[in-house]
Amino acid sequence: MSAATAPNQQPATATETDPEALGWMKGFPPSPDRTITFQNGSFRNFPELRWAWSNVRQLVPTVNVWRGAGPASVLPREDHDIGAVASTTLDGRPMTFAKMLEETYADGIAVLHRGKLIYERYFGALKPHKPHIAMSVTKSFTGVLAGILVTEGKIDPQAPVTDYVPELKASAFGDARVHEVMDMTTGLEYTEVYTDKNSHVWGLRRANGMAPIPPDYDGATNIFDFLVGQKKQGEHGKAFAYKTVNTDVLAWICRRASGMTLSDLLSERIWTPMGAEEDAHYHVDRIGTESGGGGLSTTLRDLARFGETMRNHGRFNGRQIVPSQVVEDIARGGDPEKFKPAGYTTLPGASYRNQWWVTHNAHGAYMARGVHGQGIYVDPKAEMVIARYASHPVAGNAANDPVTLPAYMALAKQLMVGG
């Protein structure tokens, strides 16, 4: 982590860190002081990550998610300049929608209202045709794929995890049920604190291929070996705790239940029928396994298409892509009492259900969320979907929420009044 993200130090603004203006990775070859690499870890530093999150394929191995041979589905446009829509941040500051984008280091935003693309903007290194890493928004795709397989009878949520992945018998997941993995209510020793260099999340990053292997490292160097080594702490089923290893286990269950790679499963069940505009891709570990918990990169408009599919109870592009009961189960949410101990102060009364964050607010909004500001925000009452990619210097969404969530609600209310 660079000095720009040190505690009590205000990082440079989005304008000051625009990767195009700063000239990262420009030239043949780029000058040494403008070169970003995987091996030295500079791609994770701020402001370098403002280039990296839109260029993952130049840094790590990936596998394609094919969009299929058909035409892209139509996203009808009806442009509205919503930049002046006013809101008040959670700490009481006046804000506009456009200022929110600047203040939270947005790389791109797409807003759909009643299925029409009303607002689309790109900043920094992102372009309409370029995929941007979705980080943990990836989890919500994994959750939906699992939900599809549940409705097909290929996964039983009540079954032990070991029915699908017996190799996990001696791990923390040896006595866990599939639904506990889906809702992240497992009891695990694993920690996920990005500001702590000793947190287990960095072991996962090394295993899944998103962090270099130090010379003296003797830990797991692929996802499967990392999962097999997880230790239990506490009881399963008691409380929600956000831990990516749950999603990686769920992704493995999906592979075993379907007999397909995660990338082929996403292509067949969602990307192709949805009429995605561009291929997506996952970053992979050293044996070619996709990171189901954080490795997906998509274009912004395709992210918006997926959000609109969810808003329409799984129907999009003239067909039922995701069974409606999968979406409705997510939208209903999980148990707020199990969520409460996790201490998310920006999400009072929320819950977590099948890899989605459910607000239980007046509009019944639910979200896919990823570090550094990635997100899908579905507001069923306002018939609104917001897809957002960003490169915020702070990983945790607590840095984004006080500004973004009030802005989204203010926009939703304005759209409902405006019709």
C-alpha positions in Angstrom: 0.0 0.0 0.0 1.4 3.3 -1.0 1.9 6.4 1.1 -1.1 8.0 -0.7 -3.4 5.6 1.2 -1.7 6.0 4.6 -4.0 6.8 7.5 -4.7 10.5 8.2 -3.2 11.5 4.8 -5.7 12.8 2.2 -5.0 11.0 -1.1 -4.7 13.0 -4.3 -8.0 13.6 -6.1 -9.4 11.7 -9.0 -8.4 14.5 -11.4 -4.9 14.6 -10.0 -4.5 10.8 -10.4 -6.1 10.4 -13.8 -4.0 7.5 -15.3 -4.2 9.0 -18.8 -3.0 12.4 -17.7 -0.2 10.8 -15.6 0.9 8.7 -18.5 1.0 5.3 -16.9 2.2 2.6 -19.3 2.6 5.0 -22.2 5.4 4.6 -24.7 7.2 1.7 -26.3 8.5 0.7 -23.7 7.0 2.9 -21.0 9.6 4.9 -19.0 10.6 3.1 -15.8 8.9 5.6 -13.6 5.6 5.1 -15.5 5.8 1.3 -15.7 3.3 -0.8 -13.7 4.0 -4.5 -13.1 2.6 -7.5 -11.3 5.8 -8.8 -10.0 6.8 -5.8 -7.9 3.2 -5.3 -6.6 3.0 -1.7 -8.0 -0.3 -2.6 -9.7 -1.9 -2.5 -6.2 -0.6 0.8 -5.2 -2.5 4.1 -5.5 -2.5 5.8 -8.0 -1.2 3.0 -10.2 -4.3 0.9 -9.5 -6.3 3.5 -11.4 -4.7 2.1 -14.6 -4.5 -1.5 -13.4 -8.1 -2.1 -12.7 -9.0 -1.4 -16.4 -6.0 -3.4 -17.7 -5.9 -6.7 -15.7 -5.2 -8.7 -18.8 -1.8 -7.0 -19.2 -0.8 -8.1 -15.7 -2.0 -11.6 -14.9 -3.2 -14.7 -16.8 -6.9 -14.8 -17.6 -9.5 -17.1 -19.2 -12.2 -15.8 -21.5 -16.0 -15.8 -20.9 -17.4 -16.0 -24.4 -20.3 -13.8 -25.3 -21.5 -16.2 -27.9 -22.0 -15.7 -31.7 -25.3 -13.8 -31.6 -25.9 -10.0 -31.7 -25.5 -7.9 -28.6 -28.8 -7.2 -26.8 -30.2 -3.7 -27.3 -29.9 -1.2 -24.5 -32.3 1.6 -25.6 -30.9 5.1 -24.8 -32.8 8.0 -23.4 -30.1 10.4 -22.1 -30.8 12.5 -19.1 -28.2 14.8 -17.5 -28.5 13.7 -13.9 -25.2 15.2 -12.8 -26.9 18.0 -10.8 -29.2 15.7 -8.8 -28.6 16.8 -5.2 -28.0 14.6 -2.1 -26.6 14.9 1.4 -23.8 12.6 2.4 -24.1 10.5 5.6 -21.7 13.0 7.3 -24.0 16.0 6.3 -22.2 17.5 3.3 -24.1 18.7 0.2 -23.3 16.6 -2.8 -24.3 16.3 -6.5 -24.3 13.1 -8.6 -21.4 14.4 -10.7 -19.4 15.4 -7.7 -20.1 12.0 -6.1 -18.4 10.3 -9.1 -15.4 12.6 -8.8 -15.1 12.2 -5.1 -15.3 8.4 -5.1 -12.8 7.9 -8.0 -15.4 6.5 -10.5 -14.0 4.9 -13.6 -17.4 4.5 -15.2 -21.1 4.7 -14.3 -24.2 3.5 -16.2 -27.7 4.2 -15.0 -30.7 2.3 -16.3 -34.3 3.5 -15.7 -37.1 1.2 -16.8 -34.6 -0.6 -19.0 -33.3 2.5 -20.8 -29.7 3.7 -20.5 -30.2 7.3 -19.2 -26.7 8.1 -18.1 -23.3 6.7 -19.1 -19.9 8.3 -18.3 -16.3 7.0 -18.4 -13.2 8.4 -16.7 -9.5 7.6 -16.4 -8.4 4.4 -18.2 -11.8 2.9 -18.8 -13.5 2.8 -22.2 -16.9 1.4 -23.2 -15.3 -1.6 -24.9 -12.8 -2.3 -22.1 -13.4 -4.8 -19.3 -12.7 -3.5 -15.7 -12.2 -5.8 -12.8 -15.4 -6.3 -10.8 -13.6 -7.4 -7.6 -16.2 -9.0 -5.3 -19.1 -8.1 -7.5 -17.8 -11.4 -9.0 -19.3 -13.1 -5.9 -22.8 -12.1 -6.9 -22.3 -13.8 -10.3 -21.1 -17.0 -8.5 -24.2 -16.8 -6.2 -26.6 -16.5 -9.1 -24.9 -19.4 -11.0 -25.3 -21.5 -7.8 -28.9 -20.5 -7.5 -29.5 -21.6 -11.1 -27.9 -25.0 -10.3 -30.1 -25.3 -7.2 -33.3 -24.8 -9.2 -32.0 -27.5 -11.7 -31.6 -29.9 -8.8 -27.8 -30.1 -9.2 -27.0 -28.4 -5.9 -28.9 -29.1 -2.6 -28.4 -26.1 -0.3 -29.0 -28.3 2.8 -26.3 -30.8 1.7 -22.9 -30.9 3.3 -20.2 -29.2 1.3 -18.3 -32.5 1.3 -21.0 -34.1 -0.9 -19.6 -32.0 -3.7 -16.0 -31.4 -2.7 -15.0 -34.4 -0.4 -11.4 -33.1 -0.4 -12.5 -30.4 2.1 -13.4 -33.0 4.7 -10.4 -32.1 7.0 -10.8 -28.3 6.5 -13.0 -25.8 8.2 -15.7 -26.6 5.6 -15.8 -30.3 6.6 -18.9 -29.9 8.6 -20.5 -26.9 6.8 -23.6 -27.0 4.7 -23.9 -25.5 1.2 -26.3 -22.8 2.3 -23.9 -21.6 5.1 -21.3 -21.1 2.4 -23.8 -19.3 0.1 -24.8 -16.8 2.9 -21.3 -16.6 4.5 -22.4 -17.9 7.9 -19.5 -20.3 8.3 -17.2 -20.1 11.3 -13.7 -19.6 10.0 -10.3 -18.5 11.4 -9.7 -16.7 8.0 -9.5 -12.9 8.2 -10.0 -10.4 5.4 -8.5 -7.1 6.4 -6.8 -5.3 3.5 -4.9 -2.9 5.7 -3.2 -5.7 7.6 -0.3 -7.2 5.7 -0.6 -10.4 7.9 -4.3 -10.9 7.2 -5.2 -14.3 5.6 -6.6 -12.4 2.5 -3.0 -11.9 1.3 -2.5 -15.7 1.4 -5.6 -16.0 -0.7 -4.3 -13.4 -3.1 -1.1 -15.3 -3.6 -3.0 -18.5 -4.1 -5.4 -17.1 -6.6 -2.7 -15.4 -8.7 -3.4 -11.8 -7.7 -0.3 -11.3 -5.6 3.3 -12.3 -6.4 4.9 -15.2 -4.6 7.8 -14.0 -2.3 11.1 -16.0 -2.4 10.7 -17.4 1.1 6.9 -18.3 0.7 5.9 -21.8 1.6 2.1 -21.4 1.5 -0.5 -22.5 -1.1 0.1 -21.4 -4.7 -3.4 -22.3 -6.0 -6.9 -21.7 -4.8 -7.8 -25.3 -4.1 -4.8 -25.9 -1.9 -5.6 -22.7 0.0 -9.2 -23.8 0.6 -8.1 -27.3 1.8 -6.0 -25.6 4.5 -8.7 -23.4 6.0 -9.2 -23.8 9.8 -12.5 -23.5 11.7 -13.2 -21.0 14.4 -16.6 -20.8 16.1 -19.8 -22.4 14.9 -21.3 -22.6 11.4 -24.7 -21.0 10.8 -24.6 -18.5 13.7 -23.5 -15.2 12.2 -22.5 -13.5 8.9 -18.9 -12.8 8.4 -17.6 -11.6 5.0 -14.9 -14.0 3.9 -14.0 -14.6 0.2 -13.0 -18.2 0.8 -16.7 -19.0 1.1 -17.3 -17.9 -2.4 -14.3 -19.8 -3.7 -15.8 -23.0 -2.1 -19.2 -22.2 -3.7 -17.5 -21.8 -7.1 -15.9 -25.2 -6.6 -19.3 -26.7 -5.8 -20.7 -25.1 -9.0 -17.8 -26.7 -11.0 -18.4 -30.1 -9.5 -22.2 -30.0 -9.8 -22.2 -28.7 -13.4 -19.1 -30.5 -14.7 -18.0 -27.2 -16.2 -15.4 -24.5 -15.6 -16.8 -21.4 -14.0 -16.0 -19.4 -17.2 -17.9 -21.8 -19.4 -20.8 -22.0 -17.0 -21.1 -18.2 -16.9 -20.9 -18.0 -20.7 -23.5 -20.7 -21.2 -26.0 -19.7 -18.5 -25.8 -15.9 -18.4 -23.3 -14.2 -20.8 -24.6 -15.7 -24.1 -28.3 -15.6 -23.4 -28.1 -12.1 -22.0 -26.6 -10.9 -25.3 -23.5 -9.5 -23.7 -21.7 -6.8 -25.9 -18.2 -8.1 -25.1 -16.5 -11.2 -23.8 -15.7 -11.0 -20.1 -12.7 -12.7 -18.4 -11.6 -14.1 -15.1 -8.1 -14.0 -13.8 -6.8 -17.5 -13.0 -4.5 -19.1 -10.5 -1.3 -21.0 -11.4 -3.2 -24.1 -12.5 -5.8 -22.2 -14.5 -8.6 -22.0 -12.0 -10.8 -18.9 -12.1 -11.1 -16.7 -9.0 -14.8 -17.0 -8.3 -14.6 -14.6 -5.4 -13.1 -11.6 -7.1 -11.6 -12.3 -10.5 -14.2 -11.3 -13.1 -13.7 -8.4 -15.5 -16.6 -7.1 -17.6 -17.5 -4.0 -19.6 -19.6 -1.5 -17.8 -22.6 -1.9 -20.1 -22.6 -5.7 -19.7 -22.5 -5.2 -15.9 -25.6 -3.0 -16.3 -27.2 -5.7 -18.4 -26.8 -8.2 -15.6 -28.2 -5.8 -13.1 -31.2 -5.2 -15.4 -31.6 -9.0 -15.7 -31.9 -9.2 -11.9 -34.3 -6.2 -11.7 -36.6 -8.0 -14.1 -36.7 -11.2 -12.0 -34.2 -12.9 -14.2 -35.8 -12.0 -17.6 -33.8 -10.1 -20.2 -33.2 -10.1 -24.0 -36.6 -11.7 -24.6 -36.0 -14.7 -22.4 -35.9 -16.0 -18.8 -32.2 -16.3 -18.1 -32.2 -16.7 -14.3 -35.2 -18.5 -12.7 -37.3 -15.9 -11.0 -37.3 -17.7 -7.7 -33.5 -17.3 -7.6 -33.8 -13.5 -7.9 -36.7 -13.2 -5.5 -34.9 -15.3 -2.9 -32.0 -12.9 -3.1 -34.2 -9.8 -3.0 -36.0 -11.0 0.1 -32.6 -11.0 1.9 -31.2 -13.0 4.7 -31.4 -12.7 8.5 -30.5 -9.1 9.6 -29.8 -10.5 13.1 -27.1 -12.7 11.8 -25.7 -9.7 9.8 -25.7 -7.2 12.7 -22.6 -8.5 14.5 -20.5 -7.8 11.5 -20.7 -4.1 12.3 -21.4 -2.5 8.9 -22.3 1.0 10.2 -23.1 2.3 6.7 -25.6 -0.6 6.2 -28.0 -0.5 9.2 -30.7 -3.2 9.1 -29.1 -4.9 6.1 -28.6 -8.6 5.4 -26.6 -10.9 3.1 -28.2 -13.5 0.9 -26.5 -15.8 -1.6 -23.6 -13.5 -2.2 -25.7 -10.3 -2.5 -26.0 -7.4 0.0 -29.7 -6.6 0.8 -30.4 -3.1 2.2 -34.0 -3.7 3.4 -34.5 0.0 2.8 -37.8 1.6 1.7 -37.1 0.7 -1.9 -36.0 -2.9 -1.3 -32.6 -2.2 -2.9 -30.0 -4.9 -3.1 -26.4 -4.7 -4.2 -23.3 -6.5 -5.6 -20.3 -4.9 -4.0 -16.5 -5.0 -4.6 -13.5 -3.4 -3.0 -12.3 0.0 -4.3 -15.9 0.9 -5.3 -17.2 -1.7 -7.7 -20.9 -2.2 -7.6 -24.3 -3.0 -9.0 -27.2 -1.3 -7.3 -30.7 -2.6 -8.0 -33.7 -0.4 -6.9 -36.9 -2.4 -7.7 -39.2 0.4 -6.5 -37.6 3.1 -8.7 -37.1 0.6 -11.6 -33.4 1.7 -11.5 -30.1 -0.1 -11.9 -26.7 1.5 -11.4 -23.6 -0.2 -12.6 -20.3 1.4 -11.4 -16.6 0.7 -11.7 -14.1 2.7 -9.7 -10.5 2.8 -8.4 -10.9 4.3 -5.0 -7.6 4.5 -3.0 -9.3 2.8 0.0 -10.3 -0.8 -0.5 -13.2 -1.0 2.0 -16.7 0.3 0.8 -17.1 2.2 4.1 -15.1 4.9 2.2 -17.7 5.0 -0.6 -21.0 4.3 1.1 -21.4 7.7 2.9 -21.3 9.4 -0.5 -22.7 6.9 -3.0 -25.7 5.5 -1.1 -27.4 8.8 -0.4 -26.7 9.8 -4.1 -28.3 6.7 -5.4 -31.4 7.1 -3.2 -31.8 10.8 -4.2 -31.6 9.8 -7.9 -34.1 7.0 -7.4 -36.6 9.4 -5.8 -36.1 12.0 -8.6 -36.7 9.3 -11.3 -39.9 8.2 -9.5 -41.2 11.8 -9.5 -40.0 12.5 -13.0 -41.6 9.3 -14.4 
